[in-house]
Amino acid sequence: MSERIEWLIYRGAGEPHEGIEQLPPPPPWRDFGGCGAPAPDEQDGDGSADRRLGGYRHIAELHRPGAEELEMINAALYLRRPLLVTGSPGAGKSTLAHSVAHELGLGRVLRWPIVSRSALQDGLYHYDAIARLQDVQIAAHGAAAGAPGAESAQSVGSYIRLGPLGTALLPSDRPRVLLIDELDKSDIDLPNDLLNVLEEGEFAIPELERIADRLPDGEAEVLDDDGNKVKVRGGRVQCRAFPFVVLTSNGERDFPAPLMRRCIHLELGRPDHQRLATFVRAHLGDEAARSGDDLIAHFLERSRSELLATDQLLNAIYLTDAAAPAGRDRLADLLIQRLDRPR
């Protein structure tokens, strides 16, 4: 029992100690795997990227959509329309995109997380004008000193990198999966700005359009969101297979009617016990799902009247399982605090 009590690393006693060495491994979703000295047992390809992304690959393998969810996903695939998925935090909105990509073999999910400052340009491409100006100046100084190397029109493409939306619209035989996450956090203009691009499946890169007649075959090489070199012809990107686009919203705002009519709308209800257990199992394993069964039930009961998020549940199960402290239920309630104001 003493081990259950002595789980505290920081003890607040003012005495330096080496307790940091007693920390267990981090939760999978907080394992960052930087480029410092690796642990002896670390190897490449150990799945750390999946852990940093919250274990989406494992969740995708375990995800079992309901009948309505299944129908609306397929409707979006057939009609080549974006799928607008709304629901409370932790309902599985983002998981849906990863599940489709995993099952249909559509590669890495292109993710565009939306914040209040996000603009359409951020999702389409970034042009590094400052870097280009610096290189032009360096080349000019070199030419003045008699060194070869004037900048060509072709090199403009090397300063352009496509964003997740721009990459999703590259022409390919199979669609890419694009997750535009938490669109309701954007400013008022972004939903309307998306309309034309999502309707037409194409966009222009003015920096390349202006010099297209000076490019061999009108083509320039740019980088896509995956870091690969791709060719853009005539300064325009137009999709061949319309991407499977998932727009998620926590319901913090209403969207304009023009966007709604262009999307297939799926409303996800509160997750049930089975879905939450699957979520915990994907992140933390079978044993954690079994040991945390009572916390899942308590979380569901509270969520009937309180706004909670499933990552709070993950935090509570991980900590109470890893540290095994006394007062387990009390600690779990401290970690799972309601996100809305009490009425």
C-alpha positions as CSV (number, residue, x, y, z in Angstrom):
1,M,0.0,0.0,0.0
2,S,3.0,2.3,0.7
3,E,3.9,2.1,-3.0
4,R,0.4,3.4,-3.9
5,I,0.9,6.4,-1.6
6,E,4.4,7.2,-2.7
7,W,3.6,8.0,-6.3
8,L,4.4,11.7,-6.0
9,I,7.6,12.8,-7.9
10,Y,7.5,16.4,-6.8
11,R,6.9,16.3,-3.0
12,G,7.0,20.0,-2.2
13,A,9.5,19.5,0.6
14,G,12.2,21.9,-0.6
15,E,14.8,19.1,-0.6
16,P,16.5,18.3,-3.9
17,H,16.4,14.6,-4.9
18,E,16.6,12.3,-7.9
19,G,12.9,11.4,-8.0
20,I,12.7,12.4,-11.7
21,E,14.3,9.0,-12.5
22,Q,11.2,7.3,-11.1
23,L,8.9,8.7,-13.8
24,P,7.3,6.0,-15.8
25,P,7.3,6.2,-19.7
26,P,5.2,9.0,-21.0
27,P,1.6,8.5,-22.3
28,P,1.8,7.4,-25.9
29,W,0.3,10.6,-27.1
30,R,3.0,12.6,-25.4
31,D,6.0,10.6,-26.6
32,F,7.8,13.0,-28.9
33,G,10.9,11.1,-30.0
34,G,13.2,14.1,-30.7
35,C,16.7,13.8,-32.2
36,G,18.6,13.7,-29.0
37,A,20.6,10.6,-27.9
38,P,18.3,7.6,-28.4
39,A,17.7,5.0,-25.7
40,P,19.7,1.8,-26.4
41,D,16.5,-0.1,-27.2
42,E,15.1,2.5,-29.6
43,Q,15.0,1.6,-33.3
44,D,13.8,3.3,-36.4
45,G,10.3,2.5,-37.4
46,D,9.1,1.9,-33.9
47,G,5.8,3.7,-34.4
48,S,6.7,6.9,-32.5
49,A,5.1,9.0,-35.2
50,D,1.9,7.2,-34.7
51,R,2.1,7.7,-30.9
52,R,2.7,11.4,-31.3
53,L,-0.4,11.6,-33.5
54,G,-2.4,10.1,-30.7
55,G,-2.3,6.5,-31.9
56,Y,-4.7,7.2,-34.9
57,R,-3.4,4.1,-36.8
58,H,-4.5,1.8,-34.0
59,I,-7.8,3.6,-33.5
60,A,-8.4,3.4,-37.3
61,E,-7.9,-0.4,-37.1
62,L,-10.4,-0.7,-34.3
63,H,-13.0,1.9,-35.4
64,R,-16.4,0.4,-36.1
65,P,-18.8,3.1,-37.4
66,G,-22.6,2.9,-36.8
67,A,-25.0,2.4,-39.6
68,E,-25.8,6.1,-40.2
69,E,-22.1,7.1,-40.0
70,L,-21.3,4.3,-42.6
71,E,-23.9,5.5,-45.0
72,M,-22.9,9.2,-44.8
73,I,-19.2,8.4,-45.3
74,N,-20.1,6.4,-48.4
75,A,-22.4,9.1,-49.7
76,A,-19.5,11.6,-49.5
77,L,-17.3,9.1,-51.3
78,Y,-19.8,8.5,-54.1
79,L,-20.9,12.1,-54.5
80,R,-17.3,13.5,-54.2
81,R,-18.5,16.0,-51.6
82,P,-16.8,17.1,-48.4
83,L,-18.1,15.4,-45.2
84,L,-18.9,17.9,-42.4
85,V,-18.7,16.0,-39.1
86,T,-20.1,17.7,-36.0
87,G,-20.3,16.5,-32.4
88,S,-18.9,17.0,-29.0
89,P,-15.1,16.7,-28.2
90,G,-14.0,13.1,-28.3
91,A,-17.0,11.8,-30.3
92,G,-14.6,10.3,-32.9
93,K,-14.7,13.0,-35.6
94,S,-11.0,13.0,-36.5
95,T,-10.8,9.2,-36.2
96,L,-13.2,8.9,-39.0
97,A,-10.7,10.4,-41.6
98,H,-8.0,8.0,-40.4
99,S,-10.3,5.0,-40.5
100,V,-11.2,5.7,-44.1
101,A,-7.6,6.3,-45.2
102,H,-6.5,3.1,-43.4
103,E,-9.2,0.8,-44.8
104,L,-9.1,2.1,-48.4
105,G,-5.3,2.4,-48.5
106,L,-5.2,6.1,-49.3
107,G,-2.0,6.9,-47.5
108,R,-1.2,9.4,-44.9
109,V,-4.1,11.7,-43.8
110,L,-3.3,15.3,-44.7
111,R,-4.2,17.3,-41.7
112,W,-5.0,21.1,-41.5
113,P,-5.6,22.1,-37.9
114,I,-7.6,25.3,-37.9
115,V,-7.0,28.2,-35.5
116,S,-8.5,31.7,-35.4
117,R,-5.8,33.1,-37.7
118,S,-6.0,30.4,-40.4
119,A,-6.6,31.6,-43.9
120,L,-7.3,29.8,-47.2
121,Q,-3.7,30.6,-48.3
122,D,-2.3,28.6,-45.4
123,G,-4.1,25.4,-46.6
124,L,-3.2,25.9,-50.3
125,Y,0.5,26.9,-50.4
126,H,3.3,29.0,-48.9
127,Y,5.6,31.1,-51.0
128,D,8.8,32.1,-49.3
129,A,9.4,35.5,-50.9
130,I,12.0,36.5,-48.4
131,A,14.2,33.5,-49.0
132,R,13.9,34.1,-52.8
133,L,14.8,37.8,-52.4
134,Q,17.9,36.9,-50.4
135,D,19.0,34.3,-52.9
136,V,18.5,36.8,-55.8
137,Q,20.6,39.4,-54.0
138,I,23.4,36.8,-53.3
139,A,23.3,35.8,-57.0
140,A,23.4,39.5,-58.1
141,H,26.5,40.0,-55.9
142,G,28.1,36.9,-57.4
143,A,27.4,38.1,-60.9
144,A,28.9,41.5,-60.2
145,A,32.0,39.7,-59.0
146,G,32.2,37.7,-62.2
147,A,30.7,34.5,-60.8
148,P,28.1,32.6,-62.9
149,G,24.6,31.8,-61.7
150,A,21.7,34.2,-62.6
151,E,18.4,33.0,-61.2
152,S,16.1,31.3,-63.7
153,A,12.3,31.3,-63.8
154,Q,12.4,27.6,-63.1
155,S,13.9,28.2,-59.6
156,V,10.8,30.1,-58.4
157,G,9.1,26.8,-57.7
158,S,11.8,25.9,-55.2
159,Y,10.4,28.6,-52.9
160,I,6.8,27.2,-53.0
161,R,5.5,24.5,-50.7
162,L,1.9,23.2,-51.0
163,G,-0.2,23.0,-47.8
164,P,-2.4,20.1,-46.9
165,L,-5.4,21.4,-49.0
166,G,-3.1,22.2,-52.0
167,T,-1.5,18.7,-51.8
168,A,-4.9,17.0,-51.6
169,L,-5.9,18.7,-54.9
170,L,-2.9,17.4,-56.8
171,P,-3.9,15.3,-59.8
172,S,-3.8,11.6,-58.9
173,D,-5.8,8.4,-59.8
174,R,-6.8,7.8,-56.2
175,P,-8.1,10.5,-53.8
176,R,-6.1,11.7,-50.8
177,V,-7.8,12.0,-47.4
178,L,-7.8,15.6,-46.0
179,L,-8.8,16.4,-42.4
180,I,-9.7,20.1,-41.9
181,D,-9.9,19.9,-38.1
182,E,-12.0,22.2,-36.0
183,L,-13.3,24.5,-38.7
184,D,-15.5,26.2,-36.1
185,K,-12.4,27.8,-34.6
186,S,-11.7,29.8,-37.8
187,D,-12.6,33.5,-38.3
188,I,-15.8,34.4,-40.1
189,D,-14.3,34.4,-43.6
190,L,-12.6,31.0,-44.0
191,P,-15.8,28.9,-44.5
192,N,-16.9,31.1,-47.3
193,D,-13.3,31.3,-48.8
194,L,-13.3,27.5,-49.0
195,L,-16.4,27.3,-51.2
196,N,-14.9,27.9,-54.6
197,V,-11.8,25.7,-54.1
198,L,-14.0,22.8,-52.8
199,E,-16.5,23.3,-55.6
200,E,-14.1,23.6,-58.5
201,G,-11.3,21.3,-57.2
202,E,-8.6,23.6,-58.3
203,F,-6.6,26.7,-57.4
204,A,-4.0,29.0,-59.0
205,I,-0.5,29.9,-57.8
206,P,-0.1,33.4,-59.2
207,E,3.7,33.4,-58.6
208,L,3.9,30.5,-61.2
209,E,1.1,31.7,-63.5
210,R,3.0,34.9,-64.2
211,I,6.1,33.0,-65.5
212,A,4.4,30.0,-67.0
213,D,5.4,31.0,-70.5
214,R,9.1,31.0,-69.5
215,L,9.0,27.6,-68.0
216,P,9.9,24.4,-70.0
217,D,6.5,22.9,-71.0
218,G,5.0,25.5,-68.6
219,E,5.9,23.3,-65.6
220,A,7.6,24.1,-62.3
221,E,8.7,21.8,-59.5
222,V,7.4,22.6,-56.0
223,L,7.2,20.6,-52.8
224,D,4.0,19.0,-51.5
225,D,3.0,18.7,-47.9
226,D,4.8,15.3,-47.7
227,G,8.1,16.9,-48.8
228,N,8.0,15.4,-52.3
229,K,8.8,17.3,-55.5
230,V,5.8,17.6,-57.7
231,K,5.2,19.4,-61.0
232,V,2.7,22.2,-61.4
233,R,1.7,23.0,-65.0
234,G,0.6,26.5,-66.0
235,G,0.6,27.7,-62.4
236,R,-2.6,25.9,-61.6
237,V,-3.3,22.8,-59.5
238,Q,-6.4,20.8,-60.5
239,C,-7.4,17.5,-59.0
240,R,-8.2,14.4,-61.0
241,A,-9.8,12.4,-58.1
242,F,-11.6,14.7,-55.7
243,P,-10.1,14.2,-52.2
244,F,-12.1,12.7,-49.4
245,V,-12.4,15.9,-47.3
246,V,-13.5,15.7,-43.6
247,L,-14.4,19.0,-42.0
248,T,-14.8,18.7,-38.2
249,S,-16.6,21.0,-35.8
250,N,-17.3,21.0,-32.1
251,G,-20.5,23.0,-32.7
252,E,-19.1,26.3,-31.4
253,R,-20.7,28.2,-34.3
254,D,-23.1,27.8,-37.3
255,F,-21.8,27.7,-40.8
256,P,-23.2,29.6,-43.8
257,A,-25.8,27.9,-45.9
258,P,-23.6,27.9,-49.1
259,L,-21.1,25.7,-47.3
260,M,-23.7,23.4,-45.8
261,R,-25.3,22.7,-49.1
262,R,-22.0,21.7,-50.6
263,C,-21.3,19.2,-47.8
264,I,-22.7,15.9,-46.6
265,H,-23.5,16.6,-42.9
266,L,-23.0,13.9,-40.3
267,E,-23.8,14.6,-36.6
268,L,-22.1,12.2,-34.2
269,G,-23.8,11.6,-30.9
270,R,-22.1,11.0,-27.5
271,P,-19.8,8.0,-27.6
272,D,-21.1,4.9,-25.8
273,H,-19.2,2.6,-23.4
274,Q,-18.0,0.4,-26.2
275,R,-16.6,3.2,-28.3
276,L,-14.8,4.7,-25.3
277,A,-13.4,1.4,-24.3
278,T,-12.1,1.0,-27.9
279,F,-10.6,4.5,-27.7
280,V,-8.8,3.6,-24.5
281,R,-7.7,0.2,-25.8
282,A,-6.2,1.8,-28.9
283,H,-4.1,4.3,-26.9
284,L,-3.2,2.3,-23.8
285,G,-3.8,-1.3,-24.5
286,D,-6.3,-4.0,-23.3
287,E,-5.2,-4.1,-19.7
288,A,-5.8,-0.3,-19.3
289,A,-9.2,-0.6,-20.9
290,R,-10.1,-3.4,-18.4
291,S,-8.7,-1.6,-15.3
292,G,-10.3,1.6,-16.3
293,D,-13.8,0.2,-17.0
294,D,-15.2,1.8,-13.9
295,L,-13.7,5.2,-14.8
296,I,-15.3,4.9,-18.3
297,A,-18.7,4.2,-16.8
298,H,-18.3,7.2,-14.4
299,F,-17.2,9.4,-17.3
300,L,-20.2,8.5,-19.3
301,E,-22.5,9.2,-16.3
302,R,-21.0,12.6,-15.8
303,S,-21.1,13.4,-19.5
304,R,-24.9,13.3,-19.5
305,S,-25.0,16.6,-17.7
306,E,-21.4,18.0,-18.2
307,L,-19.2,18.8,-21.1
308,L,-16.2,16.5,-20.9
309,A,-13.5,15.4,-23.4
310,T,-12.2,11.9,-23.9
311,D,-8.5,13.0,-23.6
312,Q,-9.4,13.8,-20.0
313,L,-10.5,10.2,-19.6
314,L,-7.2,9.0,-21.1
315,N,-5.2,11.1,-18.8
316,A,-7.1,9.8,-15.7
317,I,-6.8,6.2,-16.7
318,Y,-3.1,6.5,-17.6
319,L,-2.1,8.3,-14.4
320,T,-4.2,6.1,-12.0
321,D,-2.8,3.0,-13.8
322,A,0.8,4.1,-14.0
323,A,1.1,5.7,-10.6
324,A,-1.5,3.6,-8.9
325,P,-2.1,6.2,-6.2
326,A,-4.4,5.9,-3.2
327,G,-7.6,7.9,-3.7
328,R,-7.9,6.8,-7.3
329,D,-11.4,8.0,-7.8
330,R,-10.7,11.4,-6.3
331,L,-7.7,11.9,-8.5
332,A,-9.7,10.9,-11.6
333,D,-12.3,13.5,-10.7
334,L,-9.6,16.2,-10.4
335,L,-8.4,15.4,-13.9
336,I,-11.8,15.1,-15.5
337,Q,-13.2,18.6,-14.9
338,R,-16.2,19.8,-16.8
339,L,-15.4,22.1,-19.7
340,D,-18.6,24.1,-19.5
341,R,-19.8,26.3,-16.7
342,P,-22.1,24.7,-14.1
343,R,-25.7,25.8,-14.6
